Amino acid sequence: MKHLLSAIIQDVYPISRTSQSKIEEQLEVQEFQKNDLIFRSGAPNYKEYFILSGVCRSFLLNPLGEETTLSFYTSNTVVAPNISRVRAGRSILNLQALTPLTVASINTVVFNELRLGNSEILNFAHTVLQNELLKKGDKEIGLAALTASDRLEQFREDYPMLENLIPHSYIASYLGITNISLSRLRSRKGN
């Protein structure tokens, strides 16, 4: 587990082994099965998450009960920070395993104490938040300015091979198109 976490942290913002150990000491590792919810909208949530292996997605339900996929997280990534997905201690999103999933988590209060007492961990946390903001901005701009075909190409660049691992309905939802439209786009591109 330590080598997987190290790869995630060092890829986001390199920190010393000493600082990394402070995070590792507080982690809890959990295994989830395909389709399990890691957290649910409306439920209390006080954790930060590292995806050690597998694929998951964040999503919302609209008033009609239809799902909208917001983000995908693959092996060796950090889930959007707690501050961006929790209001008044309750999750505003759902996080669902799309494959068997191994997740390391740390209590947000504990992580904030580490962050405030260690400049390396603080810089790591700021970089995670900044990366999430850039990712969300790019997606928003893509939905407004790119054709569905261009959005599919961007998805393929951002998430190579994911198209072969997860249900296409989640991809269509993420791209802001229907399943039928995605099917047509894929057939035009020879997939």
C-alpha positions in Angstrom: 0.0 0.0 0.0 2.8 2.4 0.8 4.3 2.2 -2.6 0.9 2.9 -4.2 0.3 5.9 -2.0 3.8 7.2 -2.6 3.2 7.1 -6.4 0.0 9.1 -6.0 1.5 11.7 -3.8 4.7 12.1 -5.7 2.8 12.4 -9.0 0.7 15.3 -7.6 3.3 17.1 -5.5 6.5 15.5 -4.4 7.0 15.5 -0.6 9.6 14.1 1.7 9.4 10.5 3.1 8.9 12.0 6.6 5.9 14.0 5.5 4.4 11.1 3.6 4.8 8.9 6.6 2.6 11.3 8.6 -0.2 10.8 6.1 0.3 7.0 5.9 0.1 6.6 9.7 -3.5 7.9 9.6 -4.8 6.0 6.6 -7.5 3.4 6.5 -7.6 1.0 3.5 -10.9 -0.5 2.3 -11.9 -2.8 -0.5 -15.1 -2.3 -2.5 -16.8 -4.5 -5.0 -18.1 -3.3 -8.4 -21.2 -1.1 -8.0 -20.6 -0.4 -4.3 -21.1 3.1 -3.1 -18.1 4.5 -1.3 -20.1 7.5 -0.1 -23.7 8.6 -0.8 -25.3 12.0 -1.3 -26.8 13.3 1.9 -24.7 11.0 4.1 -22.1 12.4 6.6 -18.6 12.4 5.1 -15.4 13.5 6.8 -12.8 11.8 4.6 -10.2 12.4 1.9 -9.7 9.5 -0.6 -6.9 8.0 -2.6 -7.7 5.5 -5.3 -5.1 2.8 -5.0 -6.5 0.5 -7.6 -9.7 0.3 -9.7 -12.1 2.8 -11.3 -14.9 4.8 -9.7 -17.1 7.7 -10.7 -18.8 10.6 -8.9 -22.4 11.3 -9.9 -25.6 13.1 -9.0 -29.2 12.3 -9.3 -31.5 14.9 -10.8 -35.1 15.5 -9.5 -36.3 12.8 -11.9 -33.8 10.3 -10.5 -31.6 10.3 -13.6 -27.9 10.0 -13.0 -25.3 12.5 -14.3 -21.7 11.4 -14.1 -19.4 14.2 -13.0 -15.9 12.6 -12.8 -14.0 9.4 -13.1 -11.2 8.4 -10.8 -8.8 5.7 -11.8 -5.9 3.9 -10.1 -3.3 6.2 -8.6 -5.5 9.3 -8.3 -6.9 11.5 -5.5 -10.7 12.0 -5.3 -11.9 15.6 -5.3 -11.1 17.2 -1.9 -13.8 17.0 0.9 -14.2 20.8 0.8 -15.4 20.6 -2.9 -17.9 17.7 -2.4 -19.3 18.2 1.2 -21.7 20.8 2.6 -22.4 21.0 6.3 -20.7 17.6 6.9 -22.9 15.8 4.3 -21.8 14.6 0.9 -23.4 16.4 -2.1 -22.2 13.6 -4.5 -22.2 9.9 -4.8 -19.0 7.9 -5.4 -19.5 4.5 -7.0 -17.0 1.7 -7.7 -17.1 0.7 -11.4 -14.6 -2.1 -10.9 -13.3 -3.8 -7.8 -11.7 -0.9 -5.9 -9.0 -0.4 -3.2 -9.3 3.0 -1.5 -7.1 4.6 1.2 -8.8 7.3 3.2 -7.9 9.7 5.9 -10.2 11.7 8.3 -10.5 15.3 7.0 -10.0 16.8 10.4 -6.8 14.8 10.9 -5.6 15.7 7.4 -6.3 19.4 8.0 -4.2 19.3 11.2 -1.3 17.6 9.2 -1.7 20.2 6.4 -1.6 23.2 8.8 1.4 21.8 10.6 3.5 20.8 7.6 4.2 23.0 4.5 4.8 20.0 2.3 1.4 18.5 3.1 -0.1 22.0 2.7 1.4 22.4 -0.8 0.3 18.8 -1.7 -3.3 19.6 -0.6 -3.3 23.0 -2.5 -2.1 21.2 -5.6 -4.9 18.6 -5.4 -7.5 21.3 -5.0 -6.0 23.3 -7.9 -5.9 20.2 -10.2 -9.5 19.5 -9.4 -10.5 23.1 -10.2 -8.6 22.9 -13.5 -10.2 19.5 -14.4 -13.7 20.8 -13.6 -13.1 24.0 -15.6 -11.8 22.1 -18.6 -14.9 19.8 -18.5 -17.2 22.8 -18.3 -15.6 24.6 -21.2 -15.6 21.3 -23.2 -19.4 20.9 -22.6 -20.0 24.4 -23.8 -17.5 24.7 -26.7 -16.7 21.3 -28.1 -18.8 19.0 -30.3 -19.9 15.7 -28.9 -17.3 14.0 -31.2 -14.5 16.3 -29.8 -15.7 15.6 -26.2 -15.4 11.9 -26.9 -11.9 12.3 -28.3 -10.9 14.4 -25.2 -12.4 11.7 -22.9 -10.2 9.1 -24.7 -7.1 11.2 -24.2 -7.9 11.8 -20.5 -8.9 8.2 -19.8 -7.2 5.8 -22.1 -8.7 2.3 -22.1 -11.6 3.4 -19.8 -14.0 3.0 -22.6 -13.4 -0.7 -22.6 -13.8 -1.1 -18.8 -17.0 0.7 -17.8 -20.6 0.9 -19.0 -21.0 3.3 -21.9 -24.1 4.9 -20.3 -21.7 6.4 -17.7 -19.5 7.8 -20.4 -22.5 9.2 -22.3 -23.7 10.9 -19.1 -20.2 12.3 -18.5 -20.1 13.7 -22.1 -23.5 15.2 -21.8 -25.0 13.1 -24.6 -27.4 10.2 -24.9 -26.4 6.5 -25.1 -27.7 6.4 -28.6 -25.6 9.4 -29.6 -22.5 7.8 -28.1 -23.2 4.6 -29.9 -23.4 6.5 -33.2 -20.2 8.4 -32.5 -18.4 5.2 -31.7 -19.6 3.4 -34.9 -18.6 6.4 -37.0 -15.1 6.2 -35.5 -14.9 2.4 -36.1 -15.2 1.4 -32.4 
